[in-house]
Structures are given as structure tokens and as C-alpha cells.
């Protein structure tokens, strides 16, 4: 953040009561509110999911969705990745299942170059497909993937990219 102090006016006032002369200064402080100059850079890292059975969820992300398992077993966490997408899944056996949260079980929107090809790949891998690819009025071709615990991800492709 840019902070600048500038002397904008200086006046000399001799005291008339026999005291010391005084100098009166006026200053202006300008503070920048431009957040592009912020010290902290915000970067995407990953989604975070609570799952009751970490081994089952890690296997599903690997086998059905084609993600790589990045962390060794035994920590209570697993990082799965595919392309630029990272998802941290944590063993939380007492947490509410996402399937109990209805529409709040969506946790991510993934952009792809070819929604139909990705959909076909996931079907062949045995992924849970909740909605098939559909062209939407907002200019996207989208489908919905589910997990065994009820988490949902929307996958979309810009329709202009499909042509």
C-alpha cells in the first residue's frame, strides 16, 4: 500500500505576547486503497472435502475420476490432483454427509475443453454421473459428477469453445 505524507502549507507566526515564534505546518496524508498493491498474493490451492472413509474416497477419485494420489497414506488426509485441480480429502467419520445437505453438496465447478470427451471417459471409468452433458442458456455445456458420499461437482465447457 502506498503511503505518502506531504507538507502542503507552512506558516511562520511570530508570537505577540513575548513567547517564542511558532511554525504552523499542515500535512496531507494520502493512503492508497488499491488492493492490487497488497503484500499478500491470493492463489488457488485446492478444494477441501470431509469424507467418512478416506480410503474409499481416495480410490474413487483415483479409479473413477482419474486423479493422482499425491500424499502417502496414514496422515488422515489425501491430496488428489488432475491437471490444475487439487482436492484435499480429510478423514472425518463423524461429519454430516454431504448428501444430507441437498444443493449445498456442490463444492466445485471444473472447466474443461471437451465436456463430451471428459464425460465419456468418466462413464467408462465407472464415475457417478448425476446429470448428463446439457447445453445451458448461460453459454455452457455442463454435467454433474457425484462422489460416493454425496459431494457434487459441476463440469462445464464454454459452448463457443465447442464449435
ZILIN-V513235 format. One line per field, one symbol per residue. burial: + if it has 16 or more other C-alpha atoms within 10 Angstrom, else -. A space follows every 10 residues. Layout:
burial->???
//
This chain:
burial->---------- ---------- ---------- ---------- -----+-+++ +++++-++-+ ++-++++++- ------++++ +----+++++ ++----+++- ----++-+-- ++--++-++- -+----+++- --+------+ ++++++++++ +++++++++- ---
//
